[in-house]
Amino acid sequence: MLKKIFNKYTLLSIVLVAMVGCTTTSTKKGTVGIKREQLLIVSAKEMNKGASLAYQEVLKEAKKNKKLNTNNKLVKRVRYIANRIIPHTVVFRSDAPRWDWEVNVLESDQLNAWCMPGGKIAFYTGIINKLKLTDAEIAAIMGHEMAHALREHGRERASEQTLTQAGLSTIAVLTGAKAQTMDLASLAVNVTLRLPNSRTHEVEADRMGVELAARAGFDPYAAVSVWQKMEKRSKGKNPPEILSTHPSHKNRIKDLKKYSKRVEHLYIATKTKS
Ligand SMILES: [Zn+2]
């Protein structure tokens, strides 16, 4: 009984500490001015470990099916774009350029791309080929996906889920049921590949994305044409898979135009420098 009471209060205090003390923000504002407190109770280290495991699983599976990096030229192109952007992640967080970034291309008809916590990126051949993406458009998607990782949206959503789970666990302890432990690898998959991002997360990723692309020397307005292409596709029989995790909104293109304009001088500066 004592043990049960201890567990009950331990869990309750974890929940309370989490609710009171963990509104942290690890990113800087950038030119686009990203500023919002976040609830981050899952440790970054554990989250990234889970994501890394999940990513290795995705790569292993793709390799087994001969779907991993099948087109050398395309892999080089996508990695070149990523490598141009990565140094500029420092604008949002000083540790990011030293992250263990990984970029791979998966052979698939899907119109999809994602970045798991910690910088584990996948681009599907479908999105590049079917939307006939230019380098600047790939950079726009890349910047957006990187922003989700920089801003730790996955960790934030995992934290929200853990809180719910902790609440459930408290009830479980009270009722004598066994508390469940969270599996961070499957959580990483869920928050990256399955669950839709919130509107708030999408807006932040859009704005950070255009700044990253602009600073890396890619026309930030390419983000506008990407979503215009996506919008056209979304009306068809097979809407882009990326829309299931990146809900599109009427105001998105308007906001992207506004923020592309705001960072345009950064793009122009890269052209006059060279
Ligand atoms: Zn997104």
Residues whose N, C-alpha, C, O or C-beta is under 5 A from the ligand:
A	BS01	ZN	N197 E202 A205 T245 H246
